[in-house]
Amino acid sequence: MTSFDFVGFGALNMDKLFKVNRIAHAEEESFIETHSEACGGSAANATVGLARLGCKVGFIGKVGCDREGDMLFSDFCKESVDTDGIIRAKRDKSGSVMGFVDKKGARALYINSGVNDNIAFDEINVEYVSQARFLHLTSFVGEKSFQTQKKLIETLPSTVKVSFDPGALYARKDFAQLEPIIKQAYVMMPNSIELELITGKNDYCRGADALIEKGVKIVAVKLGSEGCYVTNGRERRRIDAFKVKVVDTTGAGDAFCAGFLYGLLNNKGLHECGRIGNFVASKCVMKMGARAGLPYAKDLELLG
């Protein structure tokens, strides 16, 4: 069985992105300036990010036998992501997301999850994950795949470290539902809003400490244009973002996760992990879509 630096487990979606003059609220109108289509999904984006940085990566997910499924599958192959953990469903459609991005790069997303929400535990090869250094979990819309994630981490050897990026969908769940994953997580990477939803603390430093108290070893809080805050309970660092021209923030958090985990995989200190995370995210937001701007290993030379 192949060993991996990293295996992602989350939704696989085709992102249909529309650049709009502004994001409309209820009873308002806006207009589309340009549109594009690209492969996405939070864990999938982080997986591609790590593959481009030279890591050996695999993925667990589900797609339909449709055009979107073929594109999601072939894009992983093009990016050197191992696809043996991907399930092809004979019925039902692959997941998709409609995203609206305004002139400042802010976005609104609408998810049509399709087969993503129907991943059963018995469809997963536990051995496939057991050889990984990190298993990275991100959110699903539906309950079935969420329960499968929780069951999977109970079966893994202690050599596999769990990385958890809850996203807004999981952050809105009751803490009791998330607790089994939080207690097993080696590293958690929420943004400040998600952290407040999960912990009830409106100060991200206190929120991060609350997760450390629950057993998380490292917390990296994504602060958008303000960079990030990282702690292991002893060391606490606020690391500024790189100043770049923002085109689209889609996938920025996933890019940060890829950079931060690259640092951990290469035994970097907390400050350097946060700096690499910020760098990868800064490259991502300079182009439309979640993956187009993701850097390659050679680009890390710019960090000095």
PAZAPA-4460 file (N, C-alpha, C; in steps of 0.05 Angstrom, whole numbers, plus 32768, in hexadecimal, padded with zeros to 4 digits):
% residues 304
    n_x    n_y    n_z   ca_x   ca_y   ca_z    c_x    c_y    c_z   seq   type   mol
   8011   7FE8   8000   8000   8000   8000   8012   8019   8000     1      M     A
   800B   802C   7FEF   801A   8045   7FEC   8018   8055   8006     2      T     A
   802E   8061   800E   802E   8073   8025   802C   8090   801B     3      S     A
   801E   80A1   802A   8019   80BD   8022   8023   80D0   8037     4      F     A
   802A   80E8   802E   802E   80FE   8041   8013   8107   804C     5      D     A
   7FFF   8106   803A   7FE6   8113   8040   7FCF   8106   8030     6      F     A
   7FB9   8101   803D   7FA0   80F8   8030   7F8A   810C   8037     7      V     A
   7F7C   8117   8024   7F66   8128   8028   7F4C   8118   8028     8      G     A
   7F38   8121   8038   7F1E   8114   8039   7F09   812A   803B     9      F     A
   7EFB   812F   8025   7EE7   8144   8025   7ED7   8144   800B    10      G     A
   7EC8   8159   8006   7EB7   815A   7FEE   7EC8   8160   7FD5    11      A     A
   7EBF   8154   7FBF   7ECA   815A   7FA4   7EB4   8168   7F94    12      L     A
   7EBA   8181   7F8C   7EA6   8191   7F7E   7EB2   819E   7F65    13      N     A
   7EA0   81A1   7F51   7EA7   81B3   7F3A   7E9E   81CF   7F42    14      M     A
   7EB2   81E1   7F43   7EAC   81FD   7F4A   7EA5   820D   7F31    15      D     A
   7E8D   8218   7F30   7E84   8229   7F1A   7E84   8246   7F25    16      K     A
   7E99   8255   7F1D   7E9D   826F   7F29   7E95   8286   7F17    17      L     A
   7E86   8299   7F22   7E7C   82B0   7F13   7E87   82C9   7F1F    18      F     A
   7E96   82D8   7F0F   7EA0   82F3   7F18   7E88   8306   7F14    19      K     A
   7E7F   8313   7F2A   7E68   8325   7F28   7E70   8341   7F31    20      V     A
   7E5F   8354   7F29   7E65   8370   7F30   7E62   8374   7F4F    21      N     A
   7E4F   8365   7F5B   7E4D   8364   7F78   7E3C   834C   7F7F    22      R     A
   7E3E   8342   7F98   7E2E   832C   7FA1   7E13   8336   7FAA    23      I     A
   7DFE   832D   7F9D   7DE3   8337   7FA2   7DD8   832B   7FBC    24      A     A
   7DC9   833B   7FCA   7DB9   8331   7FE1   7D9D   832B   7FD8    25      H     A
   7D8C   8322   7FEA   7D70   831B   7FE4   7D62   8333   7FD7    26      A     A
   7D53   832E   7FC2   7D44   8342   7FB3   7D55   8356   7FA3    27      E     A
   7D70   8350   7FA1   7D81   8361   7F91   7D8A   8353   7F78    28      E     A
   7D96   8363   7F66   7DA1   8358   7F4D   7DBE   835F   7F4A    29      E     A
   7DCC   834E   7F3B   7DE8   8353   7F35   7DEC   8348   7F18    30      S     A
   7E05   834B   7F0E   7E09   833F   7EF3   7E24   8331   7EF2    31      F     A
   7E26   831E   7EE1   7E3E   830D   7EDE   7E50   831A   7EC9    32      I     A
   7E6A   831D   7ED1   7E7E   8328   7EBE   7E8D   8312   7EAF    33      E     A
   7E96   82FD   7EBD   7EA3   82E6   7EB1   7E9C   82CE   7EC2    34      T     A
   7EA0   82B6   7EB6   7E9C   829E   7EC5   7EB1   8289   7EBD    35      H     A
   7EB6   8276   7ECF   7EC9   8261   7ECA   7EC0   8247   7ED9    36      S     A
   7ECD   8231   7ED2   7EC7   8218   7EDF   7EE1   820B   7EE7    37      E     A
   7EE3   8200   7F00   7EFC   81F4   7F09   7EF5   81DF   7F1E    38      A     A
   7F08   81CD   7F22   7F04   81B8   7F36   7F09   81C4   7F52    39      C     A
   7EFA   81BB   7F66   7EFC   81C5   7F80   7EF4   81B2   7F96    40      G     A
   7EEE   81BD   7FAD   7EE9   81AD   7FC5   7F00   81B3   7FD9    41      G     A
   7EF9   81B9   7FF2   7F0D   81C4   8004   7F25   81B1   8009    42      S     A
   7F20   8198   8011   7F36   8186   8015   7F45   8180   7FFB    43      A     A
   7F35   8180   7FE5   7F41   817B   7FCB   7F55   8191   7FC3    44      A     A
   7F4D   81AA   7FC8   7F5F   81C0   7FC2   7F79   81BF   7FD2    45      N     A
   7F76   81B8   7FEC   7F8E   81B6   7FFD   7F9F   819F   7FF3    46      A     A
   7F93   818A   7FEA   7FA2   8173   7FE0   7FB2   817A   7FC7    47      T     A
   7FA6   8188   7FB5   7FB4   8192   7F9D   7FCA   81A5   7FA5    48      V     A
   7FC5   81B6   7FB8   7FD9   81C9   7FC2   7FF2   81BA   7FCC    49      G     A
   7FEE   81A5   7FDB   8005   8195   7FE5   8013   8185   7FCF    50      L     A
   8003   817C   7FBC   800F   816D   7FA5   8022   8180   7F95    51      A     A
   8019   8199   7F91   802A   81AC   7F82   8044   81B3   7F92    52      R     A
   8042   81B0   7FAC   805A   81B6   7FBC   806C   819D   7FBF    53      L     A
   8065   8188   7FB1   8077   8170   7FB0   8070   815A   7FC3    54      G     A
   8059   815C   7FD1   8052   8147   7FE4   8044   8130   7FD6    55      C     A
   8045   8119   7FE2   8038   8101   7FD8   801C   8100   7FE4    56      K     A
   8007   8103   7FD4   7FEC   8106   7FDF   7FD8   80F4   7FD2    57      V     A
   7FC3   80EE   7FE2   7FAC   80DE   7FD8   7F93   80EB   7FE1    58      G     A
   7F7C   80DF   7FDA   7F62   80EB   7FE0   7F4D   80D6   7FE4    59      F     A
   7F3A   80DC   7FF7   7F22   80CC   7FFA   7F0A   80DE   7FF3    60      I     A
   7EFA   80D6   7FE1   7EE3   80E5   7FD9   7ED1   80D6   7FC6    61      G     A
   7EBD   80E3   7FBB   7EA9   80D5   7FAA   7EA0   80E7   7F94    62      K     A
   7E9F   80DC   7F7C   7E95   80EB   7F65   7E82   80D9   7F55    63      V     A
   7E72   80E5   7F44   7E5F   80D6   7F33   7E6D   80CE   7F19    64      G     A
   7E60   80BD   7F0A   7E69   80B5   7EF0   7E5E   80C9   7EDC    65      C     A
   7E66   80E2   7EDE   7E5C   80F7   7ECD   7E73   8109   7EC4    66      D     A
   7E6D   811D   7EB4   7E82   812F   7EAA   7E92   813B   7EC0    67      R     A
   7E84   8145   7ED5   7E92   8152   7EEB   7EA4   813E   7EFA    68      E     A
   7E9A   8126   7EFE   7EAA   8111   7F0B   7EC4   810B   7EFB    69      G     A
   7EC1   8109   7EE1   7ED8   8104   7ECF   7EED   811B   7ED2    70      D     A
   7EE2   8134   7ED3   7EF4   814B   7ED5   7F03   814C   7EF0    71      M     A
   7EF4   8146   7F05   7F00   8146   7F20   7F16   8131   7F22    72      L     A
   7F10   8119   7F17   7F22   8103   7F17   7F3B   8109   7F07    73      F     A
   7F37   8113   7EEE   7F4E   8118   7EDD   7F60   812F   7EE7    74      S     A
   7F53   8143   7EF4   7F63   8159   7EFF   7F76   8150   7F15    75      D     A
   7F6C   813D   7F26   7F7D   8132   7F3A   7F95   8123   7F2D    76      F     A
   7F8F   8113   7F18   7FA5   8105   7F0B   7FB9   8118   7F00    77      C     A
   7FB0   812E   7EF4   7FC2   8143   7EE9   7FD3   814F   7EFE    78      K     A
   7FC8   8152   7F17   7FD7   815E   7F2D   7FE7   814A   7F3E    79      E     A
   7FE8   8131   7F35   7FF8   811C   7F43   7FEC   8115   7F5E    80      S     A
   7FD1   8116   7F60   7FC3   810D   7F78   7FBA   80F0   7F74    81      V     A
   7FC1   80DE   7F86   7FB8   80C2   7F84   7F9A   80C1   7F86    82      D     A
   7F8D   80B1   7F74   7F70   80B1   7F73   7F64   8096   7F7C    83      T     A
   7F75   8084   7F88   7F6A   806A   7F8F   7F55   806B   7FA5    84      D     A
   7F54   8081   7FB4   7F40   8084   7FC9   7F26   8091   7FC0    85      G     A
   7F24   8097   7FA6   7F0C   80A5   7F9C   7EF7   8090   7F93    86      I     A
   7EDF   8093   7F9C   7EC9   8081   7F96   7EB9   808D   7F7E    87      I     A
   7EB3   807C   7F6A   7EA2   8084   7F53   7E86   8079   7F57    88      R     A
   7E73   808B   7F5C   7E57   8083   7F5F   7E4A   807F   7F44    89      A     A
   7E3C   8068   7F41   7E2F   8063   7F27   7E16   8075   7F23    90      K     A
   7E0A   807C   7F39   7DF2   808E   7F38   7DF8   80A8   7F46    91      R     A
   7DE7   80BB   7F41   7DE9   80D6   7F4D   7E00   80E6   7F42    92      D     A
   7DFF   8100   7F47   7E12   8112   7F3A   7E29   811A   7F4C    93      K     A
   7E3E   8122   7F40   7E55   812D   7F4F   7E4D   8148   7F5B    94      S     A
   7E5B   8150   7F70   7E56   8169   7F7D   7E5E   8181   7F6D    95      G     A
   7E50   8197   7F72   7E57   81B0   7F64   7E52   81C8   7F76    96      S     A
   7E60   81DE   7F70   7E5C   81F6   7F7F   7E59   820E   7F6C    97      V     A
   7E46   821F   7F71   7E43   8238   7F62   7E4F   824E   7F74    98      M     A
   7E63   825C   7F6A   7E70   8271   7F7A   7E6E   828B   7F6C    99      G     A
   7E67   82A0   7F7B   7E65   82BB   7F71   7E7B   82CC   7F7E   100      F     A
   7E8C   82D9   7F6E   7EA3   82E7   7F78   7EA2   8304   7F70   101      V     A
   7EA4   8317   7F83   7EA1   8333   7F7C   7EBD   8340   7F76   102      D     A
   7EBD   835A   7F71   7ED5   8367   7F67   7EEC   8367   7F7C   103      K     A
   7EE5   8364   7F96   7EF9   8363   7FAB   7F02   8347   7FB1   104      K     A
   7EF7   8333   7FA3   7EFF   8318   7FA8   7EEE   830A   7FBD   105      G     A
   7EDA   8317   7FC9   7EC8   830B   7FDC   7EB6   82F8   7FCC   106      A     A
   7EAB   82E3   7FDA   7E9C   82CF   7FCC   7E84   82C5   7FDB   107      R     A
   7E71   82BA   7FCC   7E5A   82AC   7FD8   7E58   8291   7FC9   108      A     A
   7E55   827B   7FD8   7E55   8261   7FCC   7E3A   8252   7FD1   109      L     A
   7E31   8243   7FBD   7E19   8233   7FBF   7E21   8216   7FB7   110      Y     A
   7E1D   8203   7FCA   7E26   81E8   7FC6   7E0F   81D5   7FBE   111      I     A
   7E14   81C5   7FA9   7E03   81AF   7FA1   7E14   8196   7FA5   112      N     A
   7E11   8189   7FBD   7E25   8176   7FC5   7E25   815B   7FB6   113      S     A
   7E0E   8153   7FAA   7E0E   813A   7F9B   7E17   8122   7FAB   114      G     A
   7E29   8112   7F9E   7E32   80F9   7FAB   7E45   80FD   7FC2   115      V     A
   7E4E   8115   7FC6   7E60   811B   7FDD   7E54   8112   7FF7   116      N     A
   7E3A   8114   7FFA   7E2D   8110   8014   7E26   80F2   8019   117      D     A
   7E2F   80E1   8007   7E27   80C4   8009   7E3F   80B2   800B   118      N     A
   7E53   80BA   801A   7E6B   80A9   801E   7E67   8098   8037   119      I     A
   7E65   807D   8032   7E62   806A   8049   7E7E   8061   8052   120      A     A
   7E80   805A   806B   7E99   8051   8076   7EA4   8039   8068   121      F     A
   7E92   8026   8060   7E9B   800E   8054   7EA5   8012   8037   122      D     A
   7EA2   802A   802C   7EAD   8031   8012   7ECA   8039   8013   123      E     A
   7ED4   803E   802B   7EEF   8048   802F   7F03   8032   8035   124      I     A
   7F1A   8033   8029   7F30   8020   802F   7F40   802D   8046   125      N     A
   7F3D   8023   805E   7F4A   802E   8075   7F69   802C   8072   126      V     A
   7F72   8017   8066   7F8F   8014   8061   7F9B   802B   8051   127      E     A
   7F8B   8034   803E   7F93   804A   802D   7F9B   8063   803D   128      Y     A
   7F8B   8068   8052   7F90   8080   8063   7FA5   807A   8078   129      V     A
   7FA7   8061   8081   7FB8   8059   8097   7FD6   805D   8091   130      S     A
   7FDD   8060   8078   7FF9   8064   8070   8000   8082   806F   131      Q     A
   7FED   8094   8074   7FF2   80B0   8071   7FFD   80BD   808A   132      A     A
   800D   80D2   8087   8017   80E1   809E   8001   80F4   80A8   133      R     A
   7FF1   80FF   8096   7FDA   8110   809E   7FC1   8108   808F   134      F     A
   7FAA   8107   809D   7F90   8106   8091   7F82   8121   8095   135      L     A
   7F7A   812E   807F   7F6F   8149   8080   7F51   8147   807B   136      H     A
   7F41   8150   808F   7F24   814F   808D   7F19   816B   8089   137      L     A
   7F06   816D   8076   7EF6   8186   8072   7ED9   817E   8070   138      T     A
   7EC8   8192   806D   7EAB   818E   8072   7E9C   8182   805A   139      S     A
   7E87   8174   8062   7E72   816B   804F   7E58   8178   8057   140      F     A
   7E45   817B   8044   7E2A   8185   804B   7E1A   8171   805B   141      V     A
   7E1B   8158   8052   7E0A   8143   805D   7E16   8135   8075   142      G     A
   7E05   8127   8084   7E0C   811A   809D   7E1B   80FF   8098   143      E     A
   7E14   80F1   8083   7E20   80D6   807F   7E3E   80D7   807D   144      K     A
   7E48   80E8   806C   7E65   80EA   8068   7E73   80F5   8080   145      S     A
   7E66   8107   808F   7E71   8112   80A8   7E75   80FB   80BC   146      F     A
   7E61   80EA   80BF   7E63   80D3   80D1   7E78   80C0   80C8   147      Q     A
   7E7C   80BD   80AE   7E91   80AC   80A4   7EAD   80B6   80AB   148      T     A
   7EB0   80D1   80AA   7EC9   80DD   80B2   7ECF   80D6   80D0   149      Q     A
   7EBB   80D9   80E1   7EBF   80D4   80FD   7EC6   80B7   8102   150      K     A
   7EB9   80A5   80F4   7EBE   8088   80F7   7EDA   8082   80ED   151      K     A
   7EE3   808E   80D8   7EFD   8088   80CC   7F14   808F   80E0   152      L     A
   7F12   80A7   80EC   7F28   80AF   80FD   7F2B   809D   8116   153      I     A
   7F15   8090   811D   7F16   807D   8134   7F26   8064   812D   154      E     A
   7F28   805D   8113   7F34   8044   810B   7F52   8048   8103   155      T     A
   7F5B   8061   8103   7F76   8066   80F9   7F8C   8061   810E   156      L     A
   7FA4   8059   8105   7FBA   8056   8118   7FC3   8072   8122   157      P     A
   7FD1   8072   8138   7FDA   808C   8144   7FEF   809A   8133   158      S     A
   7FFA   808B   811F   800E   8097   810E   8002   80AB   80FA   159      T     A
   7FE7   80AA   80F6   7FDA   80BC   80E4   7FD0   80D5   80F4   160      V     A
   7FDA   80EC   80ED   7FD1   8105   80FB   7FB9   8110   80EC   161      K     A
   7FA5   8119   80FB   7F8C   8124   80EF   7F8F   8142   80ED   162      V     A
   7F8A   814C   80D6   7F88   8169   80D1   7F6B   8170   80CB   163      S     A
   7F61   8185   80D7   7F44   818B   80D5   7F40   81A9   80CE   164      F     A
   7F33   81AD   80B7   7F2A   81C8   80AE   7F0C   81C7   80AE   165      D     A
   7EFE   81D1   80C3   7EE2   81CC   80C5   7ED0   81DA   80B1   166      P     A
   7ED9   81F2   80A8   7EC8   8201   8096   7EAE   820A   80A3   167      G     A
   7E9F   821B   8096   7E87   8226   80A2   7E72   8211   80A7   168      A     A
   7E70   81FD   8095   7E5B   81E9   8098   7E5E   81D9   80B2   169      L     A
   7E76   81D0   80B9   7E7B   81C1   80D1   7E7B   81D4   80EA   170      Y     A
   7E85   81EC   80E6   7E86   81FF   80FD   7E6B   8205   8108   171      A     A
   7E56   8202   80F8   7E3B   8208   8101   7E2E   81F0   810F   172      R     A
   7E3B   81D9   810F   7E31   81C2   811E   7E35   81C5   813C   173      K     A
   7E26   81B6   814B   7E2A   81B6   8169   7E46   81AD   816F   174      D     A
   7E52   81B8   8184   7E6D   81B1   818B   7E6F   8193   8190   175      F     A
   7E5A   8187   819C   7E5A   816B   81A3   7E5E   8159   818A   176      A     A
   7E53   8163   8173   7E55   8154   815A   7E72   8154   8150   177      Q     A
   7E7F   816B   8154   7E9B   816E   814A   7EB0   8163   815D   178      L     A
   7EA8   8160   8176   7EBC   8159   818B   7ECD   8140   8185   179      E     A
   7EC1   812A   817A   7ED1   8113   8174   7EE8   8119   8161   180      P     A
   7EE4   812B   814D   7EF9   8132   813B   7F0D   8145   8148   181      I     A
   7F02   8159   8157   7F14   816D   8164   7F27   815F   8177   182      I     A
   7F1D   814B   8186   7F2E   813D   819A   7F44   812D   818C   183      K     A
   7F3F   8124   8173   7F53   8115   8165   7F65   8126   8153   184      Q     A
   7F5F   8140   8150   7F6D   8151   813E   7F89   8158   8148   185      A     A
   7F9D   8154   8138   7FB8   815D   813E   7FB9   817B   8138   186      Y     A
   7FAD   8184   8122   7FAD   81A0   811A   7F91   81A7   8110   187      V     A
   7F87   81BF   8119   7F6E   81CA   810F   7F74   81E5   8102   188      M     A
   7F66   81EB   80EC   7F6B   8203   80DD   7F51   8212   80D6   189      M     A
   7F42   821C   80EA   7F29   822B   80E4   7F30   8248   80DE   190      P     A
   7F1D   8256   80D2   7F20   8273   80D1   7F14   827E   80EB   191      N     A
   7F16   8298   80EF   7F0E   82A4   8109   7EF0   82A2   810E   192      S     A
   7EE0   82A3   80F8   7EC3   82A1   80FB   7EBC   8284   8103   193      I     A
   7EC8   8271   80F6   7EC2   8255   80FC   7ECB   824E   8119   194      E     A
   7EE2   8259   8120   7EEC   8254   813B   7ED9   825E   8151   195      L     A
   7ECE   8276   814C   7EBA   8281   815F   7EA1   8270   8160   196      E     A
   7E98   8267   8149   7E80   8255   8149   7E85   823B   8158   197      L     A
   7E9D   8230   8156   7EA3   8217   8162   7EA7   821A   8180   198      I     A
   7EB6   822F   8188   7EBE   8231   81A5   7EAD   8245   81B5   199      T     A
   7E9E   8257   81A7   7E8F   826B   81B5   7EA0   8282   81BF   200      G     A
   7EBA   8282   81B8   7ECC   8298   81C0   7ECF   82AC   81A9   201      K     A
   7ECB   82C6   81AF   7ECD   82DA   8199   7EE9   82E5   8196   202      N     A
   7EFB   82DB   81A7   7F18   82E2   81A4   7F26   82C9   8199   203      D     A
   7F33   82CC   8182   7F3F   82B4   8176   7F55   82A7   8186   204      Y     A
   7F63   82B7   8196   7F78   82AC   81A7   7F6C   8299   81BC   205      C     A
   7F56   82A3   81C9   7F48   8292   81DC   7F3A   827A   81D0   206      R     A
   7F30   827E   81B8   7F23   8268   81A9   7F37   8252   81A3   207      G     A
   7F4F   825A   819A   7F64   8247   8194   7F6C   8238   81AD   208      A     A
   7F6F   8246   81C3   7F76   8239   81DD   7F61   8225   81E5   209      D     A
   7F47   822B   81DF   7F32   8219   81E6   7F34   81FE   81D7   210      A     A
   7F3D   8200   81BD   7F41   81E7   81AE   7F5A   81D8   81B8   211      L     A
   7F6E   81E6   81C0   7F86   81D9   81CB   7F7E   81CA   81E4   212      I     A
   7F6D   81D6   81F5   7F64   81C9   820D   7F54   81AF   8207   213      E     A
   7F48   81AE   81F0   7F39   8196   81E8   7F4B   8180   81DC   214      K     A
   7F65   8186   81D9   7F77   8171   81D0   7F84   8177   81B5   215      G     A
   7F7C   818C   81A7   7F89   8193   818D   7FA5   819C   8193   216      V     A
   7FB8   8192   8184   7FD5   8198   8189   7FDD   81B3   817E   217      K     A
   7FD3   81BA   8166   7FD9   81D3   8159   7FC0   81DF   814D   218      I     A
   7FBC   81F9   8151   7FA5   8208   8145   7FB1   821F   8134   219      V     A
   7FA8   821F   811B   7FAF   8235   8109   7F95   8243   8101   220      A     A
   7F92   825C   810A   7F7A   826B   8104   7F7F   827D   80EB   221      V     A
   7F6E   8279   80D7   7F71   8288   80BE   7F63   82A3   80C1   222      K     A
   7F72   82B9   80BD   7F67   82D4   80C2   7F65   82E4   80A8   223      L     A
   7F64   82D7   8091   7F60   82E5   8077   7F77   82F8   8071   224      G     A
   7F70   8311   806C   7F84   8325   8065   7F96   832C   807C   225      S     A
   7F8F   8323   8094   7FA0   8328   80AC   7FB4   8312   80B1   226      E     A
   7FB3   82FD   80A0   7FC7   82E8   80A4   7FBC   82D0   80B4   227      G     A
   7FCB   82C8   80C9   7FC2   82B2   80D9   7FCD   82B4   80F5   228      C     A
   7FC1   82A4   8107   7FCA   82A2   8123   7FCE   8284   8128   229      Y     A
   7FE5   827D   8132   7FEB   8260   8137   7FF4   825C   8154   230      V     A
   7FEC   8245   815F   7FF4   823F   817B   7FF4   8221   817F   231      T     A
   8006   8218   8191   8006   81FD   819A   8001   81FC   81B9   232      N     A
   7FF8   8213   81C3   7FF2   8215   81E0   800A   8221   81EF   233      G     A
   8021   821F   81E4   8039   822B   81F1   8043   8242   81E0   234      R     A
   8046   823E   81C6   804E   8253   81B4   8036   825F   81A7   235      E     A
   8036   827A   81A4   8020   8288   8198   802B   829D   8184   236      R     A
   8022   829B   816B   802D   82AC   8156   8017   82B8   8144   237      R     A
   8018   82D2   813F   8007   82DF   812B   8019   82E6   8114   238      R     A
   8012   82DC   80FC   8023   82DE   80E5   8014   82EE   80CF   239      I     A
   8020   8304   80C7   8013   8315   80B3   8010   8308   8098   240      D     A
   7FFB   830F   808A   7FF6   8306   806E   8009   8313   805B   241      A     A
   800E   8307   8044   801D   8313   802E   800A   8327   8020   242      F     A
   8013   833E   8019   8003   8352   800C   8003   834D   7FEE   243      K     A
   7FEC   8346   7FE3   7FEA   8340   7FC6   7FCF   834C   7FBC   244      V     A
   7FCD   834D   7FA1   7FB4   8356   7F95   7FA0   833E   7F95   245      K     A
   7F8A   8341   7FA3   7F76   832B   7FA5   7F63   832B   7F8E   246      V     A
   7F62   8314   7F80   7F4F   8310   7F6A   7F37   8300   7F72   247      V     A
   7F3C   82EA   7F82   7F27   82D8   7F8A   7F30   82C9   7FA3   248      D     A
   7F20   82CA   7FB8   7F28   82BD   7FD1   7F1F   829F   7FD3   249      T     A
   7F12   8295   7FBD   7F0A   8279   7FBD   7F22   8267   7FC1   250      T     A
   7F21   8256   7FD5   7F36   8243   7FDA   7F4E   824D   7FEA   251      G     A
   7F4D   8266   7FF3   7F63   8272   8002   7F69   8262   801B   252      A     A
   7F54   825B   8029   7F57   824C   8042   7F62   8230   803D   253      G     A
   7F5A   8224   8027   7F65   8209   8020   7F82   820B   8019   254      D     A
   7F89   8221   800B   7FA5   8226   8004   7FB6   8229   801D   255      A     A
   7FAB   8239   8030   7FBA   823C   804A   7FBF   8221   8057   256      F     A
   7FAA   8210   8058   7FAD   81F6   8064   7FC4   81E6   8056   257      C     A
   7FC5   81E7   803C   7FDA   81D9   802D   7FF5   81E3   8035   258      A     A
   7FF9   81FD   8036   8012   8208   803E   801A   8202   805B   259      G     A
   8007   8204   806D   800C   81FF   8089   8014   81E2   808D   260      F     A
   8005   81D0   8081   800B   81B3   8083   8025   81AC   8076   261      L     A
   802C   81B9   8060   8046   81B5   8054   805C   81BB   8069   262      Y     A
   8058   81D1   8077   806C   81D8   808C   806E   81C2   80A1   263      G     A
   8057   81B8   80AB   8057   81A3   80BF   8064   818A   80B4   264      L     A
   805E   8183   809B   806A   816B   808F   8088   816D   808D   265      L     A
   8092   8185   808B   80AF   818A   8089   80BB   8194   80A2   266      N     A
   80AD   818F   80B9   80B8   8194   80D4   80C0   81B1   80D8   267      N     A
   80B0   81C3   80CD   80B5   81E0   80D1   80A9   81E9   80EC   268      K     A
   80B3   81FF   80F7   80A7   820A   810F   808C   8217   8109   269      G     A
   807D   821E   811E   8062   8229   811A   8062   8243   810A   270      L     A
   8075   8255   810F   8076   826E   8100   807B   8269   80E3   271      H     A
   808D   8257   80DC   8093   8251   80C0   807B   8243   80B2   272      E     A
   806E   8231   80C1   8056   8224   80B6   8041   8239   80AF   273      C     A
   803C   824C   80C1   8029   8262   80BC   8031   8273   80A4   274      G     A
   804B   8278   80A2   8055   8289   808D   8051   827B   8071   275      R     A
   8057   8261   8071   8053   8252   8058   8035   8251   8051   276      I     A
   8024   824D   8065   8007   824D   8061   7FFE   8267   8055   277      G     A
   8007   827E   8060   8000   8298   8056   800A   829C   8039   278      N     A
   8022   8292   8034   802D   8295   8019   801D   8286   8004   279      F     A
   8016   826D   800A   8007   825D   7FF7   7FEB   8269   7FF2   280      V     A
   7FDF   8273   8008   7FC5   8281   8005   7FC7   829A   7FF5   281      A     A
   7FDD   82A9   7FF8   7FE0   82C2   7FE9   7FE2   82BD   7FCB   282      S     A
   7FEF   82A7   7FC4   7FF1   829F   7FA8   7FD6   8297   7F9C   283      K     A
   7FC7   8289   7FAD   7FAC   8280   7FA5   7F99   8297   7F9D   284      C     A
   7F98   82AB   7FAE   7F85   82C1   7FAB   7F8B   82D3   7F93   285      V     A
   7FA2   82D0   7F87   7FAA   82E1   7F71   7F9E   82D8   7F56   286      M     A
   7F91   82C1   7F56   7F84   82B7   7F3E   7F68   82AD   7F44   287      K     A
   7F57   82AC   7F2F   7F3B   82A2   7F32   7F3C   8284   7F38   288      M     A
   7F2B   827B   7F4A   7F29   825F   7F50   7F3B   8257   7F67   289      G     A
   7F36   823E   7F71   7F43   8234   7F89   7F5F   8229   7F83   290      A     A
   7F65   8222   7F6A   7F7E   8213   7F65   7F91   8221   7F51   291      R     A
   7F86   8232   7F40   7F97   823E   7F2B   7FB0   824B   7F35   292      A     A
   7FAF   8258   7F4C   7FC6   8267   7F57   7FD7   8257   7F6A   293      G     A
   7FD0   823E   7F70   7FDF   822F   7F84   7FFC   822C   7F7A   294      L     A
   8010   8232   7F8C   802C   8232   7F83   8037   8215   7F82   295      P     A
   804F   8214   7F77   805F   81FB   7F75   8076   81FD   7F88   296      Y     A
   8084   81E6   7F8D   809A   81E5   7FA0   80AF   81FA   7F9A   297      A     A
   80B5   81FE   7F80   80CA   8212   7F79   80C2   822E   7F82   298      K     A
   80A8   8234   7F84   809F   824E   7F8C   80A5   8254   7FA9   299      D     A
   80A9   8240   7FB9   80AF   8244   7FD5   80CA   8251   7FD9   300      L     A
   80DA   8251   7FC5   80F4   825E   7FC6   80F1   827C   7FCB   301      E     A
   80DA   8287   7FC2   80D4   82A4   7FC6   80D2   82AB   7FE3   302      L     A
   80CD   8297   7FF4   80CB   829D   8011   80E6   82A2   801E   303      L     A
   80FB   8299   8011   8116   829D   801B   811D   828A   8032   304      G     A
***
